[in-house]
């Protein structure tokens, strides 16, 4: 992975975190919001 790709991925994560922070701040005023996050479930057998 190149440095440019690492920087691009970091920017995406920062943008996502900023959106979540904004949502959480807004949700203090609107308690009826529902967020559906995709969930990855892994089945592992020992």
C-alpha positions in Angstrom: 0.0 0.0 0.0 1.5 3.3 -1.0 1.7 6.4 1.2 -1.0 8.1 -0.9 -3.4 5.2 -0.4 -2.8 5.2 3.3 -3.5 8.9 3.5 -6.7 8.5 1.4 -7.9 5.7 3.7 -7.1 7.8 6.8 -9.1 10.7 5.4 -12.1 8.4 4.7 -12.0 7.2 8.3 -11.7 10.8 9.7 -14.7 11.8 7.5 -16.7 8.9 8.8 -15.8 9.7 12.4 -16.8 13.4 11.9 -20.2 12.3 10.5 -20.7 10.1 13.5 -19.8 12.8 16.0 -22.2 15.2 14.2 -24.9 12.6 14.3 -24.4 11.9 18.0 -24.5 15.7 18.7 -27.7 16.1 16.7 -29.3 13.0 18.3 -29.2 14.7 21.6 -32.0 16.9 20.3 -33.8 14.2 18.3 -34.3 11.0 20.1 -36.3 9.3 17.4 -33.5 8.7 15.0 -32.5 5.1 14.2 -29.2 4.1 12.6 -28.7 0.7 11.0 -25.1 -0.3 10.9 -24.0 -3.3 8.9 -22.8 -6.1 11.1 -20.2 -8.6 10.0 -20.6 -11.9 11.7 -17.9 -14.5 11.4 -18.5 -18.2 12.2 -15.3 -19.7 13.5 -15.1 -23.3 14.6 -12.3 -24.3 17.0 
